[in-house]
């Protein structure tokens, strides 16, 4: 589980489309868990994390990182995402 400030900060970088996509992925993860399908749950979770990384990096390259995200938070977010996706 990630730290709440990191999750909130990442979510704050999302476009409306990113938020909708993220919500659909959460529902799909729950469906996979309900079906007790570990491979499916893992695959969707990995896709979800990679999509979050893409959204954050896209926002960073546009120079529109929220004011609440100091550079240290950026480094922590990138490190956390890389750790989770292996």
TIGU-406435 format. One record per residue (C-alpha): residue number from 1; z, y, x. Coordinates in pm, 1 decimal, always signed. Each point is the difference from the previous one (the first is absolute). Layout:
+-----+----------+----------+----------+
|   k |       pz |       py |       px |
+-----+----------+----------+----------+
| NUM |        Z |        Y |        X |
...
+-----+----------+----------+----------+
//
This chain:
+-----+----------+----------+----------+
|   k |       pz |       py |       px |
+-----+----------+----------+----------+
|   1 |     +0.0 |     +0.0 |     +0.0 |
|   2 |    -84.7 |   +344.8 |   +126.0 |
|   3 |   +229.2 |   +300.6 |    +11.3 |
|   4 |    -18.8 |   +215.4 |   -313.3 |
|   5 |    -88.0 |   +323.3 |   +188.4 |
|   6 |   -295.6 |   -175.2 |   +164.3 |
|   7 |   -122.0 |   -132.8 |   -333.8 |
|   8 |    +34.5 |   +340.4 |   -166.8 |
|   9 |   -170.6 |   +176.6 |   +287.7 |
|  10 |   -288.1 |   -249.7 |     -1.3 |
|  11 |    -34.9 |    +29.5 |   -377.9 |
|  12 |     -6.8 |   +380.8 |    +30.2 |
|  13 |   -312.0 |    -27.7 |   +217.7 |
|  14 |   -189.0 |   -194.7 |   -269.1 |
|  15 |   -276.5 |   +139.3 |   -215.5 |
|  16 |     +9.1 |    -81.5 |   -371.9 |
|  17 |   -249.3 |   -279.3 |    +66.4 |
|  18 |   +219.9 |   -140.3 |   +278.4 |
|  19 |   +300.1 |     -1.5 |   -235.3 |
|  20 |   -192.1 |   -188.1 |   -269.2 |
|  21 |   -123.6 |   -252.9 |   +254.3 |
|  22 |   +352.8 |    -46.9 |   +137.2 |
|  23 |   +139.9 |    -59.3 |   -349.5 |
|  24 |   -267.7 |   -261.5 |    -73.4 |
|  25 |    +86.4 |   -174.5 |   +326.0 |
|  26 |   +368.5 |     -7.8 |    -93.9 |
|  27 |    -84.7 |   -165.8 |   -331.8 |
|  28 |   -220.0 |   -252.0 |   +180.8 |
|  29 |   +279.4 |    -80.5 |   +246.0 |
|  30 |   +233.3 |    -65.9 |   -293.2 |
|  31 |   -260.7 |   -225.6 |   -165.5 |
|  32 |    -39.8 |   -196.4 |   +322.5 |
|  33 |   +376.2 |    -42.0 |    +28.7 |
|  34 |    +25.4 |   -108.0 |   -364.7 |
|  35 |   -263.7 |   -264.4 |    +72.6 |
|  36 |   +200.7 |   -102.8 |   +308.5 |
|  37 |   -313.5 |    +46.9 |   +207.0 |
|  38 |   +124.1 |   +108.9 |   +340.6 |
|  39 |   -346.5 |    +27.4 |   +156.6 |
|  40 |   -121.0 |   +230.7 |   -277.3 |
|  41 |   +316.5 |   +213.2 |    +16.0 |
|  42 |    -29.2 |    +28.6 |   +376.7 |
|  43 |   -368.5 |    +93.7 |    -15.4 |
|  44 |    +55.1 |   +271.9 |   -259.7 |
|  45 |   +304.1 |   +132.5 |   +186.4 |
|  46 |   -199.3 |    +22.5 |   +323.5 |
|  47 |   -281.4 |   +181.0 |   -183.0 |
|  48 |   +256.4 |   +234.4 |   -154.5 |
|  49 |   +147.2 |    +87.6 |   +340.1 |
|  50 |   -343.4 |    +48.7 |   +156.0 |
|  51 |   -100.9 |   +226.6 |   -289.3 |
|  52 |   +316.9 |   +204.8 |    +53.4 |
|  53 |    -81.5 |    +32.9 |   +368.4 |
|  54 |   -354.3 |   +113.0 |    -83.5 |
|  55 |   +125.2 |   +256.5 |   -250.9 |
|  56 |   +250.8 |   +144.4 |   +247.3 |
|  57 |   -253.1 |    +10.1 |   +283.3 |
|  58 |   -264.5 |   +158.9 |   -222.7 |
|  59 |   +246.4 |   +266.8 |   -106.3 |
|  60 |   +104.3 |    +56.9 |   +361.7 |
|  61 |   -358.6 |    +47.6 |   +114.5 |
|  62 |    -55.9 |   +256.0 |   -276.0 |
|  63 |   +300.9 |   +190.3 |   +131.0 |
|  64 |   +174.2 |     -6.8 |   -334.4 |
|  65 |   +316.6 |   -192.7 |    +81.7 |
|  66 |   +283.9 |   +117.0 |   -227.8 |
|  67 |   +244.5 |   +247.7 |   +151.4 |
|  68 |   +272.1 |   -261.6 |    -45.9 |
|  69 |   -166.4 |   -216.1 |   +266.5 |
|  70 |    +93.1 |   +105.7 |   +350.5 |
|  71 |   -190.8 |   -160.3 |   +286.7 |
|  72 |   +290.4 |   -239.0 |    +64.4 |
|  73 |    -37.8 |   -132.3 |   -353.8 |
|  74 |   -373.2 |    -49.0 |    +64.3 |
|  75 |    +74.1 |   -208.0 |   +308.8 |
|  76 |   +263.2 |   -202.7 |   -183.8 |
|  77 |   -236.4 |    -62.5 |   -291.1 |
|  78 |   -280.2 |   -115.3 |   +228.0 |
|  79 |   +235.4 |   -226.4 |   +194.8 |
|  80 |   +148.2 |   -147.8 |   -317.9 |
|  81 |   -342.7 |    -70.5 |   -146.2 |
|  82 |   -120.5 |   -166.1 |   +319.5 |
|  83 |   +317.6 |   -211.7 |    +15.0 |
|  84 |    -40.9 |   -124.0 |   -356.1 |
|  85 |   -368.3 |    -86.5 |    +25.2 |
|  86 |    +46.8 |   -165.5 |   +338.6 |
+-----+----------+----------+----------+
//
